[in-house]
């Protein structure tokens, strides 16, 4: 059981380049999230999805786009990368057992550097 | 949105001592308070949680207390071990998870 898998794990971009981070979960969870983690700022929500075909903005959505075409996949895109987007990105899916909310399952993170 | 403050940002303790991490939140509608542990190079993992209808919960060496009136909750780790060294995040949850800024705990053997 792989859980939540993120690819790639590391990436270096130049300012203005584009890229996509892929998150895949094999737990059949409806809710999925993208967070960024920066020193001294904890985990901040970028975008989230409450089910296949849905997306919504989180706390820091500017400069990012997302898509949830399949239930198991949640993609995070950067159309024109900026140095301020240098960060560690975490994908998570939410297990709910009927009592809201449940447990977040995180991937191992994707470290992105924008030069 | 919710505002979660977490203290201290770093904490060093001797092996066997206790460690306490404190969080405050602003939104009285928050009703679920999980704690996540992040080991180096890994994603955060849930270690314990508490809901607003409970004042304290314990699981072996870790415990969480909640004071809804004062809007604060705390993580207590007793008999600390080197493997407890990690970054710990609190969160307050209503419709979304709002995380604190993290506490880096170092347990000195």
Backbone of each chain as ProteinMPNN parsed JSONL, in Angstrom:
{"seq_chain_A": "XXXXXXXXXXXXXXXXXXXXXXXXXXXXXXXXXXXXXXXXXXXXXXXXXXXXXXXXXXXXXXXXXXXXXXXXXXXXXXXXXXXXXXXXXXXXXXXXXXXXXXXXXXXXXXXXXXX", "coords_chain_A": {"N_chain_A": [[0.843, -1.194, 0.0], [0.894, 1.987, -1.146], [0.049, 4.536, -0.338], [0.287, 7.967, -0.285], [1.795, 9.36, -3.015], [4.293, 11.408, -4.302], [5.558, 13.074, -7.161], [7.895, 15.056, -9.063], [10.521, 14.353, -6.61], [12.515, 16.183, -6.219], [13.335, 19.281, -7.763], [14.778, 21.663, -9.895], [14.234, 24.843, -11.115], [14.275, 27.464, -13.573], [13.566, 30.947, -13.348], [10.408, 31.77, -14.631], [10.001, 29.398, -15.993], [7.848, 26.535, -16.47], [6.099, 23.963, -14.661], [4.831, 20.785, -13.484], [3.604, 19.274, -10.589], [2.954, 16.033, -9.469], [0.522, 14.257, -7.683], [-0.415, 11.232, -6.293], [-2.823, 9.047, -4.934], [-3.702, 5.995, -3.332], [-5.829, 5.279, -1.781], [-8.463, 5.756, -2.133], [-9.54, 8.186, -1.331], [-11.67, 11.041, -1.0], [-11.101, 13.797, -0.57], [-8.426, 15.963, -1.336], [-5.288, 17.694, -0.975], [-3.02, 20.453, -1.504], [-0.153, 21.669, 0.018], [2.238, 24.171, 0.978], [5.448, 24.323, 2.475], [7.327, 26.419, 4.38], [10.214, 27.776, 5.993], [9.605, 28.62, 9.353], [6.98, 29.218, 8.83], [5.194, 27.193, 8.807], [2.679, 24.953, 7.55], [1.01, 25.83, 4.698], [-2.048, 26.164, 3.014], [-2.547, 25.635, -0.405], [-4.208, 24.865, -2.679], [-7.211, 22.892, -2.865], [-9.208, 19.88, -3.159], [-12.442, 18.529, -3.243], [-13.374, 16.316, -4.421], [-13.43, 14.235, -7.392], [-12.967, 16.144, -10.309], [-13.375, 18.585, -9.058], [-12.079, 21.66, -7.707], [-10.606, 24.011, -5.432], [-9.689, 27.2, -4.023], [-7.095, 27.769, -1.666], [-5.352, 29.139, 1.086], [-3.044, 30.404, -0.017], [-3.135, 30.755, -3.044], [-2.187, 32.09, -5.335], [-0.422, 32.14, -8.406], [-0.409, 29.463, -8.829], [-1.936, 26.55, -10.3], [-4.419, 23.952, -10.37], [-5.533, 20.572, -10.974], [-7.997, 17.992, -11.008], [-8.593, 15.492, -12.483], [-8.858, 12.767, -12.322], [-9.92, 10.685, -9.647], [-7.866, 9.652, -8.081], [-5.668, 11.23, -8.55], [-3.99, 14.351, -8.14], [-3.025, 17.295, -9.434], [-0.532, 19.802, -9.34], [0.224, 22.845, -10.735], [2.716, 25.099, -11.933], [2.752, 27.898, -13.747], [4.466, 29.978, -14.505], [7.26, 30.062, -13.074], [8.471, 31.562, -10.031], [11.054, 32.986, -7.931], [9.979, 33.223, -5.347], [8.43, 31.022, -5.099], [10.013, 28.977, -4.373], [10.217, 26.245, -2.329], [9.065, 23.608, -0.114], [6.813, 21.255, -1.166], [3.846, 19.72, -0.195], [1.613, 17.112, -0.686], [-1.588, 15.949, 0.329], [-4.03, 13.576, 1.399], [-7.347, 13.07, 2.621], [-8.673, 11.068, 5.082], [-11.823, 10.175, 6.022], [-13.973, 8.988, 8.494], [-16.639, 9.136, 8.719], [-16.905, 10.89, 10.737], [-16.318, 14.215, 10.843], [-13.37, 16.256, 10.963], [-11.184, 13.846, 9.431], [-8.189, 11.954, 9.319], [-5.277, 13.356, 7.951], [-3.286, 12.216, 5.337], [-0.042, 12.421, 4.352], [2.156, 12.979, 1.549], [5.689, 12.459, 0.803], [6.836, 14.808, 0.142], [7.902, 17.428, -2.127], [10.702, 18.995, -3.186], [11.233, 22.124, -4.36], [13.207, 24.322, -6.195], [13.591, 27.571, -7.318], [15.425, 29.395, -9.495]], "CA_chain_A": [[0.0, 0.0, 0.0], [1.831, 3.087, -1.292], [-0.413, 5.736, 0.342], [0.333, 9.174, -1.104], [3.072, 9.42, -3.718], [4.532, 12.671, -5.012], [6.669, 13.128, -8.115], [9.189, 14.529, -8.624], [10.911, 14.665, -5.231], [13.369, 17.37, -6.287], [13.34, 19.917, -9.071], [15.319, 23.024, -9.964], [13.672, 25.561, -12.259], [14.669, 28.85, -13.776], [12.437, 31.875, -13.315], [9.621, 31.805, -15.855], [9.692, 28.056, -16.487], [6.64, 25.925, -15.942], [6.233, 22.564, -14.277], [3.68, 20.183, -12.817], [3.824, 18.275, -9.55], [1.902, 15.025, -9.487], [0.21, 13.556, -6.443], [-1.272, 10.075, -6.51], [-3.168, 8.311, -3.713], [-4.352, 4.718, -3.635], [-6.704, 4.992, -0.643], [-9.827, 6.087, -2.528], [-10.006, 9.35, -0.57], [-12.306, 12.091, -1.795], [-10.475, 15.096, -0.386], [-6.974, 16.054, -1.517], [-4.793, 19.037, -0.664], [-1.637, 20.838, -1.731], [0.392, 22.622, 0.977], [3.652, 24.493, 0.891], [6.077, 24.45, 3.783], [8.445, 27.346, 4.383], [10.767, 27.924, 7.352], [8.944, 29.567, 10.243], [5.615, 29.537, 8.411], [4.332, 26.026, 8.898], [2.067, 24.423, 6.337], [-0.035, 26.74, 4.193], [-2.866, 25.503, 2.001], [-2.512, 26.291, -1.709], [-5.479, 24.503, -3.297], [-7.705, 21.608, -2.427], [-10.269, 19.297, -3.972], [-13.362, 17.72, -2.441], [-13.759, 15.155, -5.203], [-13.037, 14.247, -8.793], [-13.523, 17.235, -11.101], [-13.546, 19.812, -8.266], [-10.917, 22.296, -7.102], [-10.932, 25.245, -4.712], [-8.515, 27.933, -3.571], [-6.774, 27.787, -0.253], [-4.826, 30.372, 1.685], [-2.022, 31.032, -0.854], [-3.306, 30.129, -4.359], [-1.68, 32.875, -6.463], [0.727, 31.592, -9.118], [-0.575, 28.008, -8.944], [-3.203, 26.001, -10.769], [-4.567, 22.546, -10.009], [-6.565, 19.821, -11.669], [-8.347, 16.697, -10.406], [-9.338, 14.805, -13.536], [-9.132, 11.435, -11.806], [-10.043, 10.72, -8.191], [-6.636, 9.296, -7.393], [-4.574, 12.14, -8.881], [-4.195, 15.793, -7.927], [-1.867, 17.918, -10.048], [-0.257, 21.204, -9.011], [0.997, 23.439, -11.799], [3.276, 26.445, -11.87], [2.806, 28.318, -15.149], [5.64, 30.828, -14.693], [7.84, 29.965, -11.741], [9.147, 32.718, -9.452], [11.869, 32.584, -6.77], [9.14, 33.134, -4.149], [7.8, 29.701, -5.064], [10.958, 28.021, -3.807], [9.552, 25.727, -1.143], [8.777, 22.176, -0.117], [5.384, 21.094, -1.412], [3.276, 18.479, 0.307], [0.263, 16.701, -1.039], [-2.221, 15.147, 1.371], [-5.42, 13.16, 1.194], [-8.056, 13.041, 3.897], [-9.51, 9.914, 5.407], [-12.913, 10.503, 6.928], [-14.666, 7.755, 8.873], [-18.0, 9.512, 9.076], [-16.818, 11.987, 11.695], [-15.474, 15.242, 10.232], [-12.64, 15.675, 9.844], [-10.439, 12.657, 9.797], [-6.739, 12.035, 9.343], [-4.564, 13.703, 6.727], [-2.142, 11.383, 4.97], [0.841, 13.255, 3.547], [3.269, 12.44, 0.786], [7.004, 12.737, 1.385], [7.233, 16.158, -0.21], [8.647, 17.739, -3.355], [11.49, 20.2, -2.935], [11.358, 22.902, -5.585], [14.051, 25.513, -6.132], [13.462, 28.427, -8.496], [16.594, 30.286, -9.553]], "C_chain_A": [[0.882, 1.249, 0.0], [1.375, 4.323, -0.537], [-0.467, 6.908, -0.611], [1.736, 9.29, -1.702], [3.184, 10.713, -4.493], [5.708, 12.513, -5.975], [6.706, 14.485, -8.789], [9.471, 14.889, -7.177], [11.772, 15.919, -5.165], [13.286, 17.952, -7.698], [13.94, 21.296, -8.931], [14.799, 23.662, -11.243], [14.328, 26.925, -12.397], [13.412, 29.719, -13.749], [11.742, 31.906, -14.672], [9.287, 30.439, -16.431], [8.414, 27.54, -15.844], [6.919, 24.485, -15.55], [4.953, 22.098, -13.592], [4.167, 19.17, -11.792], [2.636, 17.322, -9.546], [1.757, 14.389, -8.116], [-0.744, 12.415, -6.766], [-1.538, 9.384, -5.18], [-3.977, 7.068, -4.087], [-5.327, 4.307, -2.535], [-8.164, 5.344, -0.917], [-10.415, 7.255, -1.725], [-10.608, 10.39, -1.494], [-11.521, 13.406, -1.759], [-8.963, 14.999, -0.578], [-6.534, 17.5, -1.409], [-3.364, 19.212, -1.165], [-1.256, 21.922, -0.722], [1.808, 22.991, 0.541], [4.192, 24.724, 2.295], [7.312, 25.314, 3.66], [8.92, 27.532, 5.809], [10.023, 28.993, 8.147], [7.509, 29.879, 9.888], [4.696, 28.328, 8.417], [3.845, 25.559, 7.541], [0.932, 25.352, 5.914], [-0.73, 26.095, 2.999], [-2.868, 26.309, 0.703], [-3.858, 26.116, -2.417], [-5.93, 23.177, -2.716], [-8.831, 21.138, -3.342], [-11.147, 18.413, -3.087], [-13.882, 16.519, -3.214], [-13.326, 15.316, -6.643], [-13.74, 15.379, -9.523], [-13.713, 18.537, -10.35], [-12.207, 20.345, -7.79], [-11.377, 23.573, -6.406], [-9.652, 25.886, -4.215], [-8.352, 27.822, -2.068], [-6.268, 29.141, 0.172], [-3.873, 31.136, 0.773], [-2.077, 30.488, -2.279], [-2.616, 30.834, -5.528], [-0.427, 32.256, -7.056], [0.652, 30.095, -9.331], [-1.915, 27.677, -9.59], [-3.224, 24.513, -10.458], [-5.613, 21.898, -10.898], [-6.757, 18.469, -10.992], [-9.237, 15.958, -11.418], [-9.705, 13.388, -13.138], [-9.115, 11.498, -10.279], [-8.703, 10.512, -7.507], [-5.503, 10.289, -7.62], [-4.949, 13.601, -8.655], [-2.925, 16.483, -8.4], [-1.759, 19.376, -9.636], [0.661, 21.771, -10.078], [1.507, 24.83, -11.456], [3.467, 26.89, -13.308], [4.053, 29.13, -15.455], [6.31, 30.966, -13.333], [8.577, 31.245, -11.339], [9.973, 32.259, -8.258], [11.057, 32.455, -5.482], [8.418, 31.791, -4.029], [8.786, 28.593, -4.692], [10.413, 27.547, -2.465], [9.566, 24.199, -1.187], [7.264, 22.026, -0.206], [4.932, 19.719, -0.937], [1.86, 18.306, -0.209], [-0.288, 15.873, 0.116], [-3.606, 14.723, 0.91], [-6.051, 12.934, 2.556], [-8.918, 11.798, 4.018], [-10.576, 10.354, 6.392], [-13.686, 9.224, 7.223], [-16.099, 8.047, 9.266], [-18.032, 10.647, 10.064], [-15.852, 13.014, 11.124], [-14.643, 15.922, 11.29], [-11.924, 14.431, 10.303], [-8.946, 12.933, 9.77], [-6.204, 12.41, 7.969], [-3.4, 12.743, 6.54], [-1.294, 12.196, 3.985], [1.792, 12.42, 2.698], [4.586, 12.859, 1.416], [7.562, 14.096, 0.972], [7.99, 16.246, -1.522], [9.367, 19.058, -3.12], [11.742, 20.912, -4.255], [12.212, 24.132, -5.329], [13.886, 26.282, -7.433], [14.589, 29.453, -8.473], [16.296, 31.576, -10.308]], "O_chain_A": [[1.538, 1.551, 0.997], [2.222, 5.112, -0.118], [-1.17, 6.868, -1.62], [2.732, 9.315, -0.979], [2.284, 11.076, -5.25], [6.721, 11.897, -5.643], [5.645, 15.04, -9.074], [8.722, 15.661, -6.578], [11.756, 16.634, -4.163], [13.18, 17.225, -8.686], [13.656, 22.016, -7.974], [14.913, 23.086, -12.325], [14.871, 27.464, -11.433], [12.323, 29.258, -14.093], [12.381, 32.046, -15.715], [8.391, 30.322, -17.267], [7.965, 28.043, -14.814], [7.859, 23.864, -16.047], [4.115, 22.9, -13.181], [5.018, 18.327, -12.077], [1.479, 17.738, -9.609], [2.743, 14.03, -7.472], [-1.76, 12.613, -7.432], [-0.62, 9.156, -4.393], [-4.8, 7.076, -5.003], [-5.621, 3.123, -2.375], [-9.006, 5.238, -0.025], [-11.618, 7.31, -1.474], [-10.138, 10.602, -2.611], [-11.308, 14.041, -2.791], [-8.309, 14.092, -0.064], [-7.296, 18.42, -1.71], [-2.596, 18.253, -1.242], [-1.926, 22.948, -0.609], [2.48, 22.236, -0.161], [3.503, 25.242, 3.174], [8.24, 24.981, 2.922], [8.122, 27.455, 6.742], [9.837, 30.118, 7.682], [6.871, 30.701, 10.546], [3.524, 28.444, 8.058], [4.51, 25.744, 6.521], [0.012, 25.62, 6.686], [-0.086, 25.555, 2.099], [-3.152, 27.507, 0.704], [-4.551, 27.089, -2.712], [-5.134, 22.431, -2.146], [-9.335, 21.888, -4.178], [-10.638, 17.64, -2.276], [-14.735, 15.783, -2.72], [-12.908, 16.395, -7.064], [-14.949, 15.563, -9.385], [-14.171, 19.516, -10.941], [-11.297, 19.569, -7.5], [-12.412, 24.142, -6.753], [-8.648, 25.205, -4.007], [-9.321, 27.785, -1.31], [-6.716, 30.171, -0.333], [-3.873, 32.367, 0.771], [-1.138, 29.809, -2.695], [-2.47, 30.246, -6.6], [0.507, 31.894, -6.339], [1.546, 29.51, -9.943], [-2.892, 28.413, -9.451], [-2.175, 23.887, -10.302], [-6.458, 22.568, -11.492], [-5.81, 17.878, -10.471], [-10.446, 15.821, -11.233], [-10.736, 12.864, -13.559], [-8.37, 12.285, -9.696], [-8.428, 11.121, -6.473], [-4.473, 10.204, -6.951], [-6.069, 14.026, -8.939], [-1.858, 16.275, -7.824], [-2.755, 20.098, -9.588], [1.75, 21.246, -10.308], [0.837, 25.621, -10.791], [4.278, 26.304, -14.024], [4.637, 28.997, -16.531], [5.983, 31.855, -12.547], [9.207, 31.913, -12.159], [9.64, 31.254, -7.63], [11.409, 31.657, -4.613], [7.863, 31.469, -2.979], [8.433, 27.414, -4.697], [10.175, 28.355, -1.568], [10.013, 23.589, -2.157], [6.527, 22.606, 0.592], [5.553, 18.7, -1.238], [1.036, 19.221, -0.172], [0.462, 15.177, 0.8], [-4.263, 15.417, 0.135], [-5.357, 12.639, 3.53], [-9.77, 11.52, 3.175], [-10.263, 10.851, 7.474], [-14.015, 8.466, 6.31], [-16.705, 7.31, 10.043], [-19.061, 11.303, 10.226], [-14.675, 12.707, 10.939], [-15.124, 16.154, 12.399], [-12.058, 14.017, 11.455], [-8.496, 14.013, 10.152], [-6.622, 11.855, 6.953], [-2.629, 12.491, 7.466], [-1.771, 12.603, 2.925], [2.181, 11.313, 3.072], [4.601, 13.537, 2.444], [8.645, 14.485, 1.41], [8.626, 15.29, -1.968], [8.745, 20.095, -2.887], [12.383, 20.369, -5.155], [11.98, 24.885, -4.383], [14.024, 25.719, -8.519], [14.691, 30.269, -7.556], [17.173, 32.428, -10.445]]}, "seq_chain_B": "XXXXXXXXXXXXXXXXXXXXXXXXXXXXXXXXXXXXXXXXXXXXXXXXXXXXXXXXXXXXXXXXXXXXXXXXXXXXXXXXXXXXXXXXXXXXXXXXXXXXXXXXXXXXX", "coords_chain_B": {"N_chain_B": [[-9.791, 33.745, 8.22], [-8.721, 31.021, 10.369], [-6.361, 31.564, 13.03], [-3.471, 30.238, 14.122], [-1.237, 29.93, 16.715], [1.947, 28.789, 17.726], [4.118, 27.564, 20.2], [7.123, 26.508, 21.928], [9.333, 27.575, 19.215], [11.62, 26.122, 18.93], [12.91, 23.408, 20.838], [14.815, 21.86, 23.273], [15.509, 18.954, 25.057], [16.613, 16.813, 27.717], [17.121, 13.328, 27.377], [14.528, 11.342, 28.653], [13.362, 13.375, 30.093], [10.43, 15.559, 30.239], [8.463, 17.029, 27.586], [6.787, 19.932, 26.47], [4.516, 21.399, 24.301], [2.853, 24.24, 23.126], [-0.22, 25.576, 21.854], [-2.287, 28.162, 20.523], [-5.503, 29.27, 19.409], [-7.786, 31.103, 17.27], [-10.413, 31.033, 16.306], [-13.48, 30.331, 17.534], [-15.149, 28.445, 16.476], [-13.67, 26.296, 15.68], [-13.188, 22.825, 16.082], [-11.722, 20.54, 16.204], [-8.585, 19.179, 16.919], [-5.683, 18.273, 15.882], [-2.4, 16.744, 16.223], [0.622, 16.672, 14.488], [3.522, 14.853, 13.542], [6.652, 15.401, 12.14], [9.208, 13.783, 10.691], [12.655, 13.987, 9.694], [12.948, 14.701, 6.309], [10.559, 13.524, 5.674], [6.942, 13.329, 5.242], [4.422, 14.967, 7.293], [2.932, 13.144, 10.056], [0.032, 11.964, 11.665], [-0.173, 11.979, 15.178], [-1.661, 12.23, 17.506], [-4.939, 13.288, 18.476], [-7.61, 15.564, 19.374], [-10.965, 16.209, 20.214], [-13.472, 18.805, 20.489], [-15.218, 18.248, 22.529], [-13.897, 17.013, 24.502], [-11.551, 17.108, 27.201], [-9.023, 16.13, 27.69], [-6.683, 13.808, 26.379], [-4.99, 10.733, 26.17], [-2.225, 8.792, 25.038], [-0.235, 6.371, 25.558], [2.935, 7.566, 25.927], [2.342, 10.115, 25.139], [0.219, 12.975, 25.394], [-2.63, 15.071, 25.068], [-4.032, 18.192, 25.871], [-6.917, 20.257, 26.156], [-8.248, 23.472, 26.32], [-11.048, 24.943, 25.873], [-12.303, 27.323, 26.55], [-10.243, 29.147, 26.966], [-9.085, 28.924, 24.549], [-6.812, 27.322, 23.93], [-4.457, 24.655, 23.427], [-2.428, 21.818, 24.215], [0.504, 19.789, 23.743], [1.897, 17.028, 25.335], [4.765, 15.274, 26.019], [6.042, 12.584, 27.635], [8.852, 11.075, 29.379], [10.894, 11.321, 27.354], [12.453, 10.181, 24.313], [15.263, 9.593, 22.103], [14.195, 9.091, 19.553], [11.974, 10.652, 19.515], [12.719, 13.055, 18.562], [11.996, 15.518, 16.28], [9.948, 17.536, 14.054], [7.103, 19.11, 15.262], [3.712, 19.73, 14.598], [0.874, 21.617, 15.422], [-2.669, 21.803, 14.851], [-5.691, 23.534, 14.096], [-9.044, 22.931, 13.45], [-11.857, 23.554, 11.511], [-13.747, 23.905, 9.032], [-11.52, 23.657, 7.508], [-8.039, 22.666, 7.721], [-5.883, 24.381, 9.816], [-2.639, 25.117, 10.334], [-0.135, 25.32, 12.915], [3.09, 26.965, 13.272], [5.071, 25.17, 13.794], [7.249, 23.15, 15.879], [10.512, 22.452, 16.587], [11.772, 19.713, 18.0], [14.371, 18.509, 19.948], [15.838, 15.736, 21.342], [18.171, 15.069, 23.663], [20.574, 12.612, 24.004]], "CA_chain_B": [[-9.531, 32.369, 8.581], [-8.214, 30.713, 11.702], [-4.995, 31.968, 13.315], [-2.933, 29.303, 15.106], [0.11, 30.254, 17.173], [2.58, 27.623, 18.344], [5.342, 27.891, 20.938], [8.189, 27.315, 21.337], [9.693, 27.16, 17.862], [12.608, 25.072, 19.132], [12.888, 22.874, 22.19], [15.789, 20.802, 23.524], [15.331, 18.323, 26.359], [17.417, 15.632, 27.979], [16.383, 12.061, 27.295], [13.852, 10.989, 29.899], [12.584, 14.519, 30.575], [9.169, 15.821, 29.542], [8.421, 18.154, 26.644], [5.45, 20.499, 26.327], [4.36, 22.343, 23.196], [1.568, 24.903, 23.326], [-0.834, 26.256, 20.713], [-3.512, 28.917, 20.729], [-6.248, 29.472, 18.174], [-8.619, 32.3, 17.376], [-11.786, 30.817, 15.879], [-14.196, 29.485, 18.487], [-15.859, 27.393, 15.748], [-12.782, 25.14, 15.505], [-13.638, 21.782, 16.995], [-10.869, 19.338, 16.095], [-7.231, 19.672, 17.146], [-4.714, 17.194, 15.729], [-0.965, 17.008, 16.278], [1.364, 15.91, 13.495], [4.97, 14.74, 13.744], [7.358, 15.317, 10.866], [10.597, 13.382, 10.787], [13.492, 14.586, 8.659], [12.783, 14.17, 4.962], [9.27, 12.834, 5.541], [5.752, 14.136, 5.416], [3.857, 14.898, 8.65], [2.059, 12.007, 10.385], [-0.81, 12.188, 12.836], [0.223, 11.218, 16.362], [-2.748, 12.258, 18.471], [-5.886, 14.349, 18.191], [-8.62, 15.747, 20.406], [-12.139, 16.944, 19.739], [-13.814, 19.888, 21.406], [-16.038, 17.787, 23.644], [-13.004, 16.281, 25.396], [-10.553, 18.008, 27.764], [-7.695, 15.521, 27.711], [-6.586, 12.481, 25.756], [-3.64, 10.202, 26.39], [-1.86, 7.599, 24.296], [1.08, 5.958, 26.052], [3.76, 8.668, 26.459], [1.894, 11.423, 24.663], [-1.1, 13.407, 25.83], [-3.042, 16.396, 24.602], [-5.053, 18.838, 26.687], [-7.638, 21.306, 25.444], [-9.024, 24.424, 27.105], [-11.835, 25.659, 24.862], [-12.604, 28.672, 27.011], [-9.061, 29.966, 26.736], [-8.668, 28.66, 23.175], [-5.46, 26.806, 23.79], [-4.27, 23.217, 23.579], [-1.015, 21.508, 24.427], [1.006, 18.426, 23.569], [2.809, 16.643, 26.397], [5.485, 14.024, 25.782], [6.782, 12.192, 28.839], [9.944, 10.095, 29.2], [11.302, 11.498, 25.964], [13.475, 9.304, 23.759], [15.869, 10.218, 20.909], [13.316, 8.965, 18.375], [10.948, 11.702, 19.559], [13.273, 14.237, 17.875], [11.239, 15.754, 15.04], [9.174, 18.784, 14.076], [5.713, 18.851, 15.627], [2.753, 20.756, 14.186], [-0.506, 21.558, 15.883], [-3.634, 22.326, 13.893], [-7.063, 23.766, 14.532], [-9.825, 22.552, 12.28], [-13.306, 23.672, 11.407], [-13.923, 23.397, 7.673], [-10.192, 23.424, 6.949], [-6.951, 22.505, 8.676], [-4.978, 25.512, 9.947], [-1.49, 24.591, 11.06], [0.819, 26.186, 13.572], [4.355, 27.143, 12.555], [5.953, 24.042, 14.05], [8.239, 23.138, 16.964], [11.585, 21.484, 16.358], [12.139, 19.093, 19.269], [15.597, 17.709, 19.97], [16.029, 14.982, 22.576], [19.607, 14.855, 23.808], [20.799, 11.344, 24.719]], "C_chain_B": [[-8.998, 32.231, 9.992], [-6.76, 31.168, 11.828], [-4.475, 31.072, 14.435], [-1.501, 29.703, 15.44], [0.672, 29.074, 17.945], [3.893, 28.048, 18.975], [5.809, 26.69, 21.756], [8.491, 26.863, 19.907], [10.787, 26.088, 17.895], [12.62, 24.673, 20.601], [13.913, 21.751, 22.289], [15.572, 20.264, 24.927], [16.292, 17.154, 26.484], [16.525, 14.387, 27.876], [15.796, 11.716, 28.662], [13.042, 12.125, 30.491], [11.288, 14.637, 29.777], [9.311, 17.011, 28.605], [6.975, 18.612, 26.508], [5.461, 21.525, 25.206], [2.949, 22.918, 23.279], [1.084, 25.611, 22.059], [-2.067, 27.026, 21.166], [-4.195, 29.104, 19.386], [-7.25, 30.599, 18.382], [-10.099, 32.042, 17.11], [-12.497, 29.839, 16.817], [-14.983, 28.371, 17.802], [-14.977, 26.164, 15.503], [-13.137, 24.084, 16.532], [-12.816, 20.501, 16.94], [-9.428, 19.803, 16.083], [-6.243, 18.512, 17.063], [-3.282, 17.691, 15.924], [-0.273, 16.082, 15.29], [2.85, 15.968, 13.799], [5.628, 14.584, 12.386], [8.817, 14.974, 11.119], [11.355, 13.905, 9.571], [13.274, 13.909, 7.306], [11.463, 13.452, 4.711], [8.117, 13.817, 5.586], [5.224, 14.0, 6.836], [2.946, 13.674, 8.825], [1.292, 12.327, 11.651], [-0.327, 11.336, 14.008], [-0.871, 11.192, 17.422], [-3.683, 13.405, 18.09], [-6.896, 14.444, 19.327], [-9.765, 16.546, 19.812], [-12.638, 17.844, 20.848], [-14.665, 19.447, 22.581], [-15.218, 17.006, 24.675], [-11.942, 17.238, 25.907], [-9.137, 17.457, 27.718], [-7.765, 14.158, 27.053], [-5.148, 12.012, 25.881], [-3.436, 8.947, 25.563], [-0.417, 7.272, 24.643], [1.844, 7.18, 26.572], [3.31, 10.044, 25.994], [0.473, 11.711, 25.139], [-1.38, 14.779, 25.255], [-4.121, 16.913, 25.531], [-5.66, 19.987, 25.905], [-8.402, 22.165, 26.431], [-9.796, 25.291, 26.118], [-12.133, 27.095, 25.269], [-11.455, 29.619, 26.698], [-8.532, 29.83, 25.314], [-7.191, 28.281, 23.108], [-5.424, 25.312, 24.049], [-2.772, 22.914, 23.575], [-0.731, 20.047, 24.179], [2.032, 18.157, 24.66], [3.445, 15.313, 26.015], [6.289, 13.726, 27.038], [7.853, 11.169, 28.486], [10.485, 10.138, 27.773], [12.468, 10.583, 25.586], [14.056, 9.964, 22.508], [14.972, 10.145, 19.675], [12.135, 9.929, 18.403], [11.434, 12.979, 18.876], [12.62, 14.371, 16.509], [10.66, 17.164, 15.11], [7.717, 18.419, 14.329], [4.843, 20.04, 15.22], [1.426, 20.538, 14.888], [-1.399, 22.087, 14.77], [-4.971, 22.533, 14.577], [-7.941, 23.621, 13.297], [-11.303, 22.834, 12.475], [-13.663, 23.069, 10.069], [-12.598, 23.071, 7.008], [-9.202, 23.201, 8.085], [-6.099, 23.774, 8.66], [-3.849, 25.083, 10.875], [-0.724, 25.689, 11.778], [2.135, 26.177, 12.807], [5.385, 26.081, 12.881], [6.91, 24.248, 15.213], [9.262, 22.06, 16.653], [12.071, 20.973, 17.715], [13.407, 18.267, 19.091], [15.71, 17.046, 21.329], [17.491, 14.576, 22.641], [19.851, 13.585, 24.607], [21.669, 11.532, 25.962]], "O_chain_B": [[-8.847, 33.217, 10.713], [-6.016, 31.158, 10.848], [-4.968, 31.131, 15.561], [-0.654, 29.803, 14.552], [-0.036, 28.436, 18.724], [4.678, 28.787, 18.381], [4.976, 25.921, 22.235], [7.946, 25.858, 19.45], [10.87, 25.25, 16.998], [12.372, 25.491, 21.486], [13.892, 20.807, 21.498], [15.464, 21.034, 25.881], [16.727, 16.579, 25.487], [15.349, 14.405, 28.238], [16.476, 11.789, 29.686], [12.14, 11.893, 31.296], [11.071, 13.932, 28.792], [10.16, 17.881, 28.8], [6.056, 17.797, 26.438], [6.315, 22.411, 25.17], [1.977, 22.188, 23.477], [1.876, 26.167, 21.298], [-2.792, 26.602, 22.066], [-3.54, 29.097, 18.344], [-7.53, 31.0, 19.512], [-10.953, 32.757, 17.635], [-12.146, 28.661, 16.877], [-15.441, 27.445, 18.471], [-15.489, 25.1, 15.154], [-13.361, 24.391, 17.703], [-13.174, 19.498, 17.558], [-9.072, 20.712, 15.334], [-5.992, 17.84, 18.064], [-2.993, 18.883, 15.808], [-0.534, 14.879, 15.251], [3.37, 16.987, 14.252], [5.224, 13.747, 11.579], [9.566, 15.768, 11.687], [10.755, 14.225, 8.545], [13.403, 12.691, 7.183], [11.272, 12.843, 3.658], [8.292, 14.987, 5.925], [5.539, 13.026, 7.52], [2.285, 13.23, 7.886], [1.84, 12.895, 12.595], [-0.1, 10.135, 13.864], [-0.986, 10.216, 18.162], [-3.263, 14.375, 17.458], [-7.024, 13.527, 20.139], [-9.553, 17.45, 19.003], [-12.273, 17.671, 22.01], [-14.82, 20.201, 23.542], [-15.772, 16.414, 25.602], [-11.469, 18.091, 25.156], [-8.167, 18.214, 27.707], [-8.766, 13.449, 27.152], [-4.208, 12.791, 25.719], [-4.35, 8.139, 25.403], [0.511, 7.845, 24.072], [1.432, 7.774, 27.57], [3.868, 11.048, 26.434], [-0.355, 10.809, 25.266], [-0.46, 15.553, 24.989], [-5.017, 16.17, 25.933], [-4.989, 20.614, 25.086], [-9.124, 21.647, 27.283], [-9.257, 26.262, 25.587], [-12.205, 27.983, 24.419], [-11.661, 30.739, 26.229], [-7.618, 30.556, 24.923], [-6.425, 28.847, 22.329], [-6.246, 24.771, 24.789], [-1.969, 23.655, 23.009], [-1.585, 19.181, 24.371], [2.933, 18.966, 24.884], [2.746, 14.343, 25.721], [7.123, 14.531, 27.453], [7.787, 10.495, 27.459], [10.526, 9.122, 27.078], [13.331, 10.259, 26.401], [13.4, 10.817, 21.91], [14.994, 11.051, 18.842], [11.379, 10.017, 17.436], [10.641, 13.89, 18.637], [12.68, 13.458, 15.686], [10.853, 17.886, 16.088], [7.17, 17.525, 13.683], [5.19, 21.196, 15.463], [0.915, 19.42, 14.944], [-0.921, 22.747, 13.847], [-5.335, 21.813, 15.505], [-7.611, 24.132, 12.226], [-11.915, 22.417, 13.458], [-13.862, 21.859, 9.965], [-12.554, 22.298, 6.051], [-9.48, 23.502, 9.245], [-5.643, 24.196, 7.597], [-4.069, 24.734, 12.035], [-0.667, 26.831, 11.322], [2.278, 25.467, 11.812], [6.472, 26.084, 12.303], [7.33, 25.37, 15.498], [8.913, 20.893, 16.478], [12.698, 21.707, 18.478], [13.497, 17.43, 18.193], [15.68, 17.723, 22.357], [17.986, 13.838, 21.789], [19.401, 13.471, 25.747], [21.95, 10.566, 26.672]]}, "name": "protein", "num_of_chains": 2, "seq": "XXXXXXXXXXXXXXXXXXXXXXXXXXXXXXXXXXXXXXXXXXXXXXXXXXXXXXXXXXXXXXXXXXXXXXXXXXXXXXXXXXXXXXXXXXXXXXXXXXXXXXXXXXXXXXXXXXXXXXXXXXXXXXXXXXXXXXXXXXXXXXXXXXXXXXXXXXXXXXXXXXXXXXXXXXXXXXXXXXXXXXXXXXXXXXXXXXXXXXXXXXXXXXXXXXXXXXXXXXXXXXXX"}
